[in-house]
Amino acid sequence: MRRSRREAVDLLHLGSGYMVPARNVVLICDAQSIDARAFLSRMKREDRLVRIEPGDKSLIICQGRRSRTAYLSPIATRTLARRFAAQHERSRFRPRPDISRDAPPIRQG
């Protein structure tokens, strides 16, 4: 479904002028977690990692039309999550119907 040019897109500010469409955000997590480190090394190898500023606190994963991009932000995970939730409340943004909150996590193997 194409959006008209007049339709507003909610953007999530990641720091230093970087903004991403909120609807593309897949995950916001602590950049120092063990799981995040493994993912970051893979994204760096694939040249899909954007470091916004030194002092990485948060990892934000966004899914575009064709690829996934990881951003390292100096803004705290909690702050970004609050911003995302506030935009979610204000906008007409709704989670995709094919993604259920009650669905079991996806296993990778």
C-alpha contacts under 8 A as a table, 3 or more apart, distances in Angstrom:
res1	aa1	res2	aa2	distance
3	R	7	E	6.42
4	S	7	E	5.51
5	R	8	A	7.96
9	V	21	P	6.53
9	V	22	A	7.89
10	D	21	P	5.82
10	D	22	A	5.65
10	D	23	R	7.58
10	D	87	Q	6.90
10	D	91	S	7.36
11	L	19	M	5.85
11	L	20	V	5.33
11	L	21	P	4.40
11	L	22	A	5.17
12	L	19	M	5.37
12	L	20	V	5.37
12	L	21	P	6.12
12	L	22	A	5.37
12	L	80	L	7.92
12	L	83	R	7.11
12	L	84	F	6.51
13	H	17	G	7.07
13	H	18	Y	5.99
13	H	19	M	4.44
13	H	20	V	6.78
13	H	80	L	8.00
14	L	17	G	7.33
14	L	18	Y	5.39
14	L	19	M	5.70
14	L	20	V	7.60
14	L	52	I	7.91
14	L	73	S	5.96
14	L	74	P	7.97
14	L	75	I	6.88
14	L	80	L	7.36
15	G	18	Y	5.56
15	G	19	M	7.58
15	G	52	I	6.96
15	G	73	S	6.48
15	G	74	P	6.89
15	G	75	I	6.64
16	S	52	I	6.86
16	S	53	E	7.53
18	Y	52	I	7.37
20	V	24	N	7.28
20	V	25	V	7.72
20	V	62	C	7.95
21	P	24	N	5.53
21	P	25	V	7.17
22	A	25	V	5.44
22	A	84	F	6.95
22	A	87	Q	7.92
23	R	93	F	7.25
24	N	62	C	5.09
24	N	63	Q	5.20
24	N	64	G	6.20
25	V	28	I	7.65
25	V	60	I	7.07
25	V	61	I	6.01
25	V	62	C	4.42
25	V	63	Q	6.53
26	V	60	I	7.57
26	V	61	I	5.49
26	V	62	C	5.32
26	V	63	Q	6.46
27	L	59	L	7.77
27	L	60	I	5.66
27	L	61	I	5.14
27	L	62	C	7.18
28	I	58	S	6.79
28	I	59	L	5.74
28	I	60	I	4.61
28	I	61	I	6.63
28	I	77	T	6.56
28	I	80	L	7.50
28	I	81	A	6.87
29	C	36	A	7.73
29	C	58	S	5.68
29	C	59	L	5.28
29	C	60	I	6.65
29	C	77	T	5.94
30	D	33	S	5.78
30	D	36	A	7.30
30	D	57	K	6.07
30	D	58	S	4.77
30	D	59	L	5.96
30	D	76	A	7.95
30	D	77	T	5.93
31	A	36	A	5.75
31	A	37	R	7.13
31	A	56	D	6.36
31	A	57	K	5.28
31	A	58	S	4.60
31	A	59	L	4.83
31	A	72	L	7.12
32	Q	36	A	6.60
32	Q	37	R	6.74
32	Q	56	D	7.97
32	Q	57	K	7.00
32	Q	58	S	7.89
33	S	36	A	5.21
33	S	37	R	6.44
34	I	37	R	5.26
34	I	38	A	6.74
35	D	38	A	5.52
35	D	39	F	6.48
36	A	39	F	5.12
36	A	40	L	5.95
36	A	59	L	7.33
37	R	40	L	5.00
37	R	41	S	6.29
38	A	41	S	5.39
38	A	42	R	6.65
39	F	42	R	5.26
39	F	43	M	6.27
40	L	43	M	5.05
40	L	44	K	5.99
40	L	49	L	7.31
40	L	70	A	7.64
41	S	44	K	5.12
41	S	45	R	6.27
42	R	45	R	5.16
42	R	46	E	6.32
43	M	46	E	5.06
43	M	47	D	6.09
43	M	48	R	5.17
43	M	49	L	5.48
43	M	69	T	7.66
43	M	70	A	6.91
44	K	47	D	4.92
44	K	48	R	5.99
44	K	49	L	5.26
45	R	48	R	7.79
46	E	49	L	7.95
48	R	68	R	7.34
48	R	69	T	5.16
48	R	70	A	6.29
49	L	69	T	6.15
49	L	70	A	4.89
49	L	71	Y	5.87
49	L	72	L	7.60
50	V	69	T	7.61
50	V	70	A	6.21
50	V	71	Y	4.73
50	V	72	L	6.22
51	R	54	P	7.38
51	R	56	D	7.82
51	R	71	Y	5.89
51	R	72	L	4.78
51	R	73	S	6.76
52	I	71	Y	7.00
52	I	72	L	5.94
52	I	73	S	5.57
52	I	74	P	7.26
53	E	56	D	7.16
53	E	72	L	7.69
53	E	73	S	6.63
53	E	74	P	6.18
54	P	74	P	6.81
55	G	73	S	7.68
55	G	74	P	5.29
56	D	59	L	7.84
56	D	72	L	5.63
56	D	73	S	5.41
56	D	74	P	4.81
56	D	75	I	7.78
57	K	72	L	7.15
57	K	73	S	5.95
57	K	74	P	5.08
57	K	75	I	6.05
57	K	76	A	5.47
57	K	77	T	6.71
58	S	72	L	5.72
58	S	73	S	5.11
58	S	74	P	6.55
58	S	75	I	6.42
58	S	76	A	5.91
58	S	77	T	5.09
59	L	70	A	6.73
59	L	71	Y	5.73
59	L	72	L	4.88
59	L	73	S	6.44
59	L	77	T	7.80
60	I	70	A	5.67
60	I	71	Y	5.08
60	I	72	L	6.52
60	I	73	S	7.54
61	I	68	R	6.98
61	I	69	T	5.83
61	I	70	A	4.51
61	I	71	Y	6.38
62	C	68	R	5.65
62	C	69	T	5.34
62	C	70	A	6.36
63	Q	66	R	7.76
63	Q	67	S	6.09
63	Q	68	R	4.42
63	Q	69	T	6.51
64	G	67	S	5.35
64	G	68	R	5.87
64	G	69	T	7.62
73	S	76	A	7.76
75	I	79	T	6.79
75	I	80	L	6.86
76	A	79	T	5.31
76	A	80	L	6.46
77	T	80	L	5.25
77	T	81	A	6.11
78	R	81	A	5.06
78	R	82	R	6.16
79	T	82	R	5.14
79	T	83	R	6.26
80	L	83	R	5.05
80	L	84	F	6.12
81	A	84	F	5.06
81	A	85	A	6.11
82	R	85	A	5.06
82	R	86	A	6.04
83	R	86	A	5.11
83	R	87	Q	6.22
84	F	87	Q	5.24
84	F	88	H	6.11
85	A	88	H	4.92
85	A	89	E	6.23
86	A	89	E	5.17
86	A	90	R	6.31
87	Q	90	R	5.09
87	Q	91	S	5.92
88	H	91	S	5.48
88	H	92	R	7.43
88	H	93	F	5.97
88	H	94	R	7.60
89	E	92	R	7.89
95	P	99	I	7.18
96	R	99	I	5.66
97	P	100	S	7.02
99	I	103	A	7.59
100	S	103	A	5.22
